[in-house]
């Protein structure tokens, strides 16, 4: 982290430096720490990766603090740097982060490609807690191990198994919502990673999950995985392009295959 270089991309480091500096000014004593999680933490990130962050605060934020943060995120989003439009993360009060997620607990969340904070359960998971504790990159604040308790392999596996089944039911129940090149790729690579994580009891990158899947699953899936990895490039373009019909049908088959795998695990 010498001279604030948490990533290999200097323009992104500049955005993060401004983000954290303004956060500390806005939150003052309420600020505990700022961290990178997701692909920048587990590895294999590239210029197409989301910039997944976690901000830890002492308590729930006041309405005034939330308003100031909304202004900050609008300003960050307007910066002349593509990374500024790809921040994705949540604000965790320290007591919520310390404990296992409870159903329905929502956090202030910034979605990739957006400039406004909303309330969401998106990051309030054991997977995020595992990544932050074991791999998280400190931008400012104390070590992650002082903020997050260990997540056991069994706890992690159970959450992943449930997510695989529930998300799969959503995809198979309304497949047209996912019928574009971006989501077709995202679904396949996400299930590859979840299958890997279910087996390993730890969290890996999408690339590691894809390589594991090609080596450990039915070889008939290899060509689909290779094509979907190539399709993850340029998401701003691929989200507007329909998926190739045969690949999309095989993607739905892969979801069914992964769900069965998870049930039998």
Secondary structure, 3 states (H helix, E strand, C coil): CCCCCCCCCHHHHHHHHHHHHHHHHHHHHHEEEEEECCHHHHCCCCCCCCEEEEEEECCCCCHHHHHHHHHHHHHHHCCCCHHHHCEEEEEEEHHHHHCCCCCCCCEEEECCCCCCCEEECCCCCHHHHHHHHHHCEEEECCCHHHCCCCCCHHHHHHHHHHHHHHHHHHHHHCHHHHCCHHHHHHHHHHHHHHHHHHHHCCCCCHHHHHHHHHHHCCHHHHHHHHHHHHHCCCHHHHCCCCCCHHHHHHHHHHHHHHHHHHHHC
